[in-house]
Amino acid sequence: MAAIPEPLHTTAALIDQWYEEHREQPRPHLGASLLGHPCERYLWLSFRWAVRENFSGRMLRLFERGHREEIAIVGWLRKIGVEIHHTDADGEQMHVELAPHVGGSVDGIIESGVPEAPKARHIAEFKTHNKRSFDELEKKGVYEAKRRHWCQMQCYMAGTGIDRALYVAVCKDDDRLYTERVEYQPEIARQIIDRGARIALTERMPPPISTDPAWYQCKLCGCWSFCHESHLTQEVNCRTCAHVTPGQDGCWTCALWRGPLSYDAQLAGCPSHVLHPDLVLWTFKGGAEQGRCAVYEIDGHDVLNGSSEMAITSRDLLAGKRVPDPNQSGCPF
């Protein structure tokens, strides 16, 4: 008798595959939701689009569920008389500019109706938690249990001029609710935002929070492999290029093509891309070809990275190629 074949779960697999093929593009700014992260290197790598986590389809669906929950929470609040604006006039989440290259989107603005302070305005922050995380939140409060969420609210209060926040958390396992009002701490908020602005404008990569791969804050970090294994980006875009610099005006400028870069151009990069020296494990030996290229020592040989006739493109270098492509050309912008 032939064995019964293992189920393929084709439908479920295709759903997850679709999410993996349609993952969101990176944010143009350094988001307020990240500013409470303890590691400055993580923030710099994230803002530079140098390390992008490849989440599974299941995780991406889980993130989407969190977004759907926001709409449900807004409805619950309105049922008890809370006046809340969840989106702006165009139906988009309300973006808050905090500093050059630093900002975020507020989940909602409460005008009135919070039972503990009916006349006070609040910014609203909504989060979903698994049971373990939710139990810790109930026990310790948001400042101790979820410091990044607390920092995020401080930034939004600074950006909106509203001095109270309402944190609403939902347990995904059993639908329990936790709410907490958070007070604005202006000096701390300024420190958080200034730190983010400094990191965003920093040309060189900051040191890691730890060089120990077993350090508890490193073990679950999306940048663990970069910091503790490869020290080599796999991303070719304008933000990983040595020619490009973030400016105080909130724009990114290319020194080679002498102009500001749109978001779409930053994502695409160009054939003249030169890998930033801090994002590779090779020894940087200086510029060449009138600043168009960089020289890296790879396996004992000097290799030209860039777009000149004898150079190797960044994509080819990362793919392991060491022979230049004679057909490469310059930037189309």
C-alpha positions in Angstrom: 0.0 0.0 0.0 1.3 3.4 -1.0 2.0 5.8 1.8 -0.4 8.8 2.2 1.5 11.9 1.0 2.2 14.7 3.4 -0.2 17.6 3.0 1.3 20.6 1.1 -0.8 23.3 2.7 -0.7 25.0 -0.7 -3.3 27.7 0.1 -1.6 28.7 3.4 1.8 28.7 1.8 0.7 30.8 -1.1 -0.9 33.4 1.2 2.4 33.7 3.2 4.3 33.8 0.0 2.2 36.7 -1.3 3.0 38.7 1.9 6.7 38.0 1.6 6.6 39.2 -2.1 4.7 42.3 -1.2 6.5 43.4 2.0 6.4 47.1 2.8 9.3 49.4 1.6 11.4 51.0 4.3 10.4 54.2 5.9 12.0 57.4 4.6 12.5 58.7 8.1 13.9 57.4 11.4 10.7 56.4 13.1 9.6 57.4 16.6 8.7 53.8 17.3 12.5 53.0 17.0 13.9 55.9 19.0 13.7 54.1 22.3 16.0 51.3 21.0 19.1 51.1 23.2 21.6 50.5 20.4 22.7 53.4 18.3 24.2 51.1 15.7 20.8 49.4 15.2 19.2 52.8 14.6 21.8 53.9 12.2 21.7 50.7 10.2 17.9 50.8 10.1 17.8 54.4 8.9 20.5 53.7 6.3 18.4 50.7 5.0 21.6 48.7 5.4 19.9 45.8 7.2 16.4 44.8 6.4 14.7 42.0 8.3 13.2 39.3 6.1 10.1 38.5 8.1 8.1 35.4 7.3 4.6 35.7 5.8 3.2 34.7 9.1 4.9 37.6 10.9 3.9 40.0 8.2 0.3 38.9 8.6 0.7 39.4 12.4 1.8 43.0 11.8 -1.2 43.6 9.6 -3.4 42.2 12.4 -2.0 44.9 14.7 -3.0 47.6 12.2 -6.5 46.2 12.0 -6.8 46.2 15.7 -6.2 50.0 15.7 -9.5 50.5 13.9 -11.3 48.3 16.4 -9.8 50.2 19.4 -10.9 53.5 17.9 -14.5 52.1 17.7 -14.4 50.9 21.3 -13.3 54.3 22.5 -16.0 56.1 20.5 -18.6 53.8 22.0 -17.8 55.1 25.5 -17.8 58.8 24.4 -14.2 59.5 23.6 -13.8 62.0 20.7 -10.9 60.7 18.7 -9.4 61.5 15.3 -7.7 58.4 13.9 -6.6 59.8 10.5 -6.2 63.2 8.8 -8.5 64.7 6.2 -7.0 62.5 3.5 -7.6 59.3 5.4 -3.9 58.9 6.3 -2.4 58.4 9.7 -1.2 61.7 11.1 2.5 62.2 10.5 4.5 64.2 13.1 7.9 65.8 12.1 10.2 65.7 15.1 13.6 66.7 13.6 15.4 66.5 10.2 14.9 62.8 9.1 13.0 62.0 12.3 9.3 61.5 12.6 6.4 59.2 13.1 2.7 58.5 12.7 0.3 59.0 15.6 -2.4 56.4 16.1 -4.9 59.1 17.1 -5.6 62.4 18.7 -8.1 62.4 21.5 -9.9 65.7 21.9 -12.0 64.8 25.0 -13.8 62.0 26.8 -11.1 60.0 28.5 -12.9 58.9 31.7 -10.0 59.8 34.0 -9.6 63.3 32.5 -12.7 64.1 30.3 -11.6 67.5 29.2 -8.0 66.8 28.5 -6.5 66.2 25.0 -4.3 63.1 24.6 -2.3 61.5 21.9 -3.4 57.8 21.5 -1.0 54.9 21.2 -2.4 51.4 20.4 -0.4 48.1 20.7 -1.2 44.4 20.6 0.6 41.9 22.9 0.9 38.2 23.3 -0.1 36.8 26.7 3.4 36.9 28.2 4.1 40.4 27.1 0.6 41.6 28.3 1.0 40.0 31.7 4.3 41.8 32.1 2.7 45.1 31.0 -0.1 44.7 33.6 2.4 44.0 36.3 5.0 46.7 35.6 3.3 49.4 33.5 4.4 50.7 30.2 7.5 52.6 31.4 9.1 49.5 32.9 7.7 46.8 30.6 7.7 48.6 27.2 10.2 51.4 27.4 10.3 51.9 23.6 6.5 52.5 23.6 6.9 55.0 26.4 9.6 56.8 24.4 7.5 56.8 21.3 4.6 58.5 23.2 7.0 61.1 24.6 8.1 62.0 21.1 4.6 62.3 19.8 3.6 64.5 22.7 6.6 66.7 21.9 5.6 66.8 18.3 2.0 67.7 18.8 2.2 69.9 21.9 -0.2 67.6 23.8 0.9 66.8 27.3 -0.9 63.5 27.9 -1.0 60.2 26.2 -3.5 57.3 26.4 -1.9 53.9 25.9 -4.3 51.1 25.0 -3.0 47.6 24.8 -4.9 44.4 23.7 -3.9 40.9 24.5 -4.2 38.8 21.3 -4.7 35.6 23.3 -7.8 36.5 25.3 -8.8 40.1 24.3 -8.0 41.6 27.7 -7.5 45.4 27.6 -4.9 47.5 29.5 -5.0 51.3 29.5 -2.6 53.8 31.0 -2.3 57.5 30.9 1.2 58.8 30.4 2.5 62.2 31.4 4.7 64.3 29.1 8.3 64.6 30.2 9.7 67.4 28.0 13.4 67.2 28.9 13.4 63.4 28.3 11.5 63.8 25.1 14.0 66.3 23.8 16.9 64.0 24.7 15.2 61.1 22.8 14.5 63.2 19.7 18.0 64.9 19.7 19.6 61.4 19.9 17.6 60.3 16.9 18.6 63.4 14.9 22.2 63.0 15.8 22.3 59.4 14.7 20.4 60.2 11.4 23.0 62.8 10.5 26.0 60.8 11.5 28.2 59.9 8.6 30.0 57.0 10.3 28.4 53.9 11.9 28.2 54.0 15.7 29.6 51.2 17.8 27.3 48.4 18.9 25.7 48.2 22.3 27.8 45.1 22.9 30.5 43.1 21.0 29.3 39.9 22.8 27.0 37.9 20.4 25.3 36.3 23.5 24.4 39.7 25.0 20.7 39.6 25.8 19.9 42.8 23.8 21.7 41.5 20.8 20.4 38.0 20.6 17.0 38.9 19.2 18.1 41.9 17.2 17.6 42.0 13.5 21.1 43.3 13.0 22.7 40.4 15.0 24.1 38.7 11.9 25.6 42.0 10.5 27.3 42.9 13.8 28.4 39.4 15.0 28.9 37.4 11.8 29.1 39.0 8.4 29.7 42.7 8.9 28.5 43.0 5.3 25.4 44.7 4.1 23.3 43.0 1.4 21.4 46.1 0.4 22.3 48.3 -2.6 20.5 51.6 -2.4 21.5 55.2 -2.1 21.6 55.1 1.7 24.3 52.4 1.7 26.4 54.4 -0.9 29.5 56.4 0.1 28.5 59.2 -2.3 25.2 60.0 -0.5 24.8 62.2 2.6 21.7 63.1 4.8 21.4 66.8 5.3 20.0 69.2 7.9 17.2 70.1 5.5 15.8 66.5 5.7 17.0 65.7 2.2 19.5 63.1 0.9 22.1 64.5 -1.5 24.4 62.7 -3.9 27.9 64.2 -4.2 28.6 62.4 -7.4 25.5 63.6 -9.3 25.2 66.8 -7.3 21.6 66.8 -6.4 18.9 65.8 -3.9 17.4 62.3 -4.3 13.8 61.3 -4.3 12.6 58.5 -2.1 12.2 56.2 -5.2 15.7 57.1 -6.4 17.1 56.2 -3.0 15.4 52.8 -3.1 16.7 52.0 -6.6 20.3 53.2 -6.2 22.3 53.4 -9.4 25.2 51.7 -11.2 27.7 54.2 -9.7 26.9 52.9 -6.2 30.0 52.6 -4.0 29.6 50.6 -0.8 29.9 52.7 2.4 33.2 51.7 4.1 31.4 51.0 7.4 29.1 48.5 5.7 31.7 46.0 4.4 34.3 43.8 6.1 37.0 44.7 3.6 39.8 47.2 4.2 39.1 50.6 2.6 42.2 51.9 0.8 40.8 55.3 -0.4 39.1 56.8 -3.3 40.0 56.5 -7.0 38.8 57.7 -10.5 38.4 61.3 -9.3 36.3 60.2 -6.4 33.9 58.0 -8.4 35.2 54.8 -7.0 36.6 53.2 -3.9 39.4 50.8 -3.5 38.9 47.8 -1.2 41.4 45.1 -0.3 39.6 41.8 -0.8 41.4 38.5 -0.3 44.8 40.3 -0.6 43.9 42.1 -3.8 43.0 45.7 -4.5 39.5 45.8 -6.0 37.9 48.9 -7.5 34.2 49.4 -6.6 32.1 51.8 -8.6 31.2 52.5 -12.2 34.4 53.1 -14.1 35.6 50.7 -16.8 37.8 48.6 -14.5 35.5 48.8 -11.5 33.1 46.2 -10.1 29.5 47.2 -9.2 28.3 46.9 -5.6 25.8 44.3 -6.6 28.4 42.1 -8.2 30.8 42.5 -5.3 28.1 41.4 -2.8 27.4 38.5 -5.1 31.0 37.4 -5.0 32.1 38.6 -8.4 35.6 40.0 -8.7 35.8 40.8 -12.4 34.5 44.1 -13.8 31.5 44.3 -16.2 32.5 46.3 -19.3 28.9 47.2 -19.9 28.2 49.1 -16.7 27.1 52.8 -17.1 26.5 55.8 -15.0 23.6 57.2 -13.1 20.3 57.8 -15.1 19.1 60.7 -13.0 
